[in-house]
Amino acid sequence: MLDYIIVGAGPAGLACAIEAEKKGSSYLVLEKGCVVNSIYNFPSDMTFFSTPDLLQLGEMVFVTDAFRPTRNQVLHYYLRVARDYGLKIAQYHRVKSITRNGSSFKVLAESHKSLTGIFNAKKVIIATGYYDNPNHLGIEGENLEKVSHYYTEAHPLYDQDVAVIGGKNSAVEAALAFYRAGARVTMIHRGSGISDSVKYWVRPEIEKHIADGKIKAMFNSAVTRITGESVFVKNGGEEKEIKNDSVFALTGYHPDLDFLKECGVELRRETLEPKHNPDSLETNINGLYVAGSIAAGMQCNKIFIENGREHGKIIVCNRE
């Protein structure tokens, strides 16, 4: 019987594992992908907004040669954290169910080799984030191969007609990367302009390229359907057809709310935030905790790595 099962090996899950390791508690981290799987799936050329000191875990200092670290530097740092702390992580184990079993929990997980494992623990911490669940448009053609909800690399988009749906940081940075790679880029956004949340050092470049016509922008607009050769965009009462090779629907992400509900966790009606005690992060299920951004429900801008990394101390310390 383990003291803790931690679901998810992102920064919040690693922070919980570090505290369990330091306290001498028995634990296992179950991760459906690799260590910090979401960060691994970030754009390959991404630079973090946060400085290294706000990303570090435990007592392991994160040192870089730049004010803001790159994706690769962050990946290497978190792997070093996992290795040097000797964290007990079972990668490629997808948790299928968490059920209360008397005074403990039974956790069912399936490995990438299709092997099923049953793990028993006194307490369970869910730290699965939200990046794996994109917000879908719900329109015809969204399931076409040319449509993606993730931007990873711009190189293959040279000489292509690319539509970027959205107007926040991810959409703006993707549009700029595609333009630099030689794509013909059209941004399509429901809002009246680029979001106010766009990073201050990125905004001037995107606004200049839009003003110069190098990147086309359609504001107060929505994509209504997608075909193999085109996207159809509605602005007011008029629908316009635009020639298109690739679509990047960068419209945000959400936590796996269905999984939380299957575990018996209640959600707040307005925010879909899992009901929990903010002082302990324990949900309405005794012994079941949430850590990291999943604790914020749909308020994805409320909890980041910077504050989610503190959840390990809140949950594990003094809670044996």
N, C-alpha and C positions, 0 to 999 in steps of 0.2 A: 504494500500500500504506500503510494507516494504522498508526500505532503501537498505537492502542487502538480497539476498539468497546466502548461501554458500553451495556448493555441495561437500560433503566429510568432515568427522569428524576425519581425521588424524591430525598429529601435525600441518601441515600448515593451515588446515581448522580451528582448534582450536585457532591458533594464530590470525587468522582473526577475529574470534568470540570474542576473548578477547579484541581486539582493538575496535571493534564495541560496545561491552558492556561498556568499559571504556569511550567511547565518548558519550554514550547515544543514539546511533543509534538503530533503530528497525531492527531486523535481525532474520533469522532462518537458522539453519544448517540442511540440509537434508543428511542423511547417509543411504546407502543401507544395511549396517550391523550394528554392534555395534560400540561404540566409539573406535577409533583407530583400526579399523577392520583388517587392514593389519598386524599390530603388533600382534594382537590376533592370527593370523594364522602363525606367525613365529614358528620355532621349539621350543618345550616346554622347552628345556634345553639351549636355546640360551643365550649367553652373548654378550652384545653390545660392539662394538669397541669404541664408543664415551663415554666420561666421563659424569657423571650426569650434570655438569654445562653446557655442550653443548646441552643437551636435554631439559632443563627446558624452560618453557613458562611463559610469563608475569613476575610478580614479585614473583612468587611462587618458593622458593628454593627447589631443588631436592637433598635430602640427602640420601646416602646409606652407608652401612658398608664396601663396596668394591670399588676399584678404577674404575671398570667397572660394570655397573648394569646388572642384569639379565632381561629376558623378563618379568617375573612376577612383578619385582620391577618397571619396566617402565609402565606396564599396570596399576598398582595401582597408580602410580604418575599421569598419565594422567586422570584417573577417578577422582582423588582428584582435579585436575585442573578444570575439567568440573563441579564438584559439588560445589567447593568453590567459583568459579567465577559465579555460577548460569547460566551457558551457556544454551542457548535455542537450544536444539538439538532434532530433530525428527529422532530417530533411525528406521531402517528397512523401510526406504522410498527410493525407487530406482527412480531416476530422469529419465524420459523417453524422455523428450524433453525440449528444451529452445528456445523460439521464441520471436523475437522482436515484441512488441505491442505498436506502436507509440513511445513515449519517455520512455517506460518502458519495462519490460520483463514478459512473462507468462511462468511459470515453471510447467510442468506436472509431477507429481510423483505418484508412485503406492506403497502402503504399503504392508507389508507381509500378511496382511489380505485381499489382493486383492481390497482394497479400493483406488479409484483414487482421488487425490487432486490437485487443481489448486492454485498456489501461484503467487502473483504479486509483483514485486520488481523493484525499480529504477535501481539497479545494481545487477549483478550476478558474483560470484567468483567461478571458477571451480578449485577444489583442490582434484582431485581424484587419484593422484599418478599413479603408474604403476603395482603394485604387483598383481593385479587381472587378468592380461593378460599375460600368459606365452608365450614364443617363442616356437612354435611347430616345430617338426622335419619334419613333412610332409611325413611320411613314413608309410608303411603298418604295422598295428598292434598297432599304437600309441594310439588308442582308447580302447585297452583292459583294463580290470579292474585292472590288475596288474601294469599298467603304471601310474605314478604320476609325476606331475611337481612341487610338493611341498613335502618337508620333514618336518614332524611334530614330530615324536617320533621313537626311534630305537627299543624299546622293542619287538615289534611283529616280528622283522626280525631275531631272534635267529635261528641258524641252517638252514638259507635260503641262496640260491645263489642270490646275489644282484648285479645288474649292476647300476653304477652311471655314468651318461653321463654329461660331463663337467669337467672343470679343474680350476674353480675359487673358491672363498671362500665358497659359499654354497655347492658346490659339494665336496670340500675337507672336510668340517666339517661334512657333512652327511656321507661320506665314513668312517671317523674316528669313528663316533658314531655307525654306523652299525657294524664295526669291534669290537668295545668294547662290543657290545651286543651279539657277537658270530656269526655274519653272515660271509659268505664267499664273499668277496667284490672284484669286478672288476671295475676299473675306465676306462672309454673310453673317449678320448679327441682328438679333431681335431688338437690341438697344439702339439708342439714338447716336451712339458713338463708341469709341474704345472705352472699356471699363475704367473707372477711377482707380481700381486696384492694381492696374498694370504697373510694373516696376518703373521707378522714376528714370532709371538710366536706359530703359528700353523705349519708353514712350516717344521721345523726340525722333528716333529713327523711323518707327512705324508711321507716325504722323507725317513726316517728311515724304516718305515713299507714297503714301496715300495721296497727299497733296500734289505730288509730281505725276501721279497716274501710273507709277511703276508697279504698285500693288493696288488692284481695284478693291473698293469697299462698297458693300450694299448694306446700309443700316436700316433699322425699322423693317427688316425683311426676314422671311422664314422660308426654308426649303420645304416644298410640298411633296415632291417625289423625285426619285433618282432612277435613271435608266443607264444602260451601258454606255451611251455616248453623251448624255446630258444630265444637268440638274435643272429642276424647275423651281423658280424662286418667286414668291408672292410679296409684293410691296403695295400695301393698300389693297385696291381691288384688282390690280393687274398682275398676271402671272407671266414671267419671262423665262424662256429657255436659254440655258447657257451651255456652250460646248464644254465637255469635261472628260478627263481621264481618271482622276482620283479625287476622293472625298475624304476629308479628315473632320469628323464630327467631334470636336473637342469641347463638349458641353458639360463637362463635370462628371463626378462619380458619387457613389453613395455606398454606405455600409450594407452588408448582407443582413437586411432586416428580417427576412424570412427565417434565416438560421437562428437569430436571436429568439424569435417567437417560438420556433420549434423547441428551443431549450426552456421555454416557459418564462422568458424575460418579458416584462410588460414595457410598452413604449408610450412615451408622452404624445398626446394627440397632435399638438402643433408642430413640434420639432422632430418627432419620431426618435427622440433621445431615449435610450434604455433607462428605465427608472432605476436609480441607484443613489446610495448615500454619498454625497460629495466628500465626506470626511474619510470614508473607507473604500469607496468605489465598489462596494458590495451591492449587487442588484436585489430585486425582490425575492430572488432565490437564495436562501441562506448558503453561504460558501461559494457562490458563483460571482465573479468579479469581472469588470470591464476595465481595460487599460488602453491608453492611446486614443487616437481619433475616433474610434468606434463609440467611445463614451459620449460623444457630442451629437450622435444621430446625423441628421441632415445639415447640421451647422458645421460644415467641414472646415470653415475658417476659424473655428474656436479653439481647437486643439491641434498643435503642431508637434514636431519632434522636440522642439525647445521645452515645452511644458509637459508633453506626454512622457518624456524620459523620467519625470519625477514620480510617475505612478507606481513604479516598482517599490520605492520606499514607502509610499502610502499603503500599499496592499500588504507587502510582506513583513515590513518591520513591525514588531510587537503584535503580530496577529497570529501567533502559533496557538 
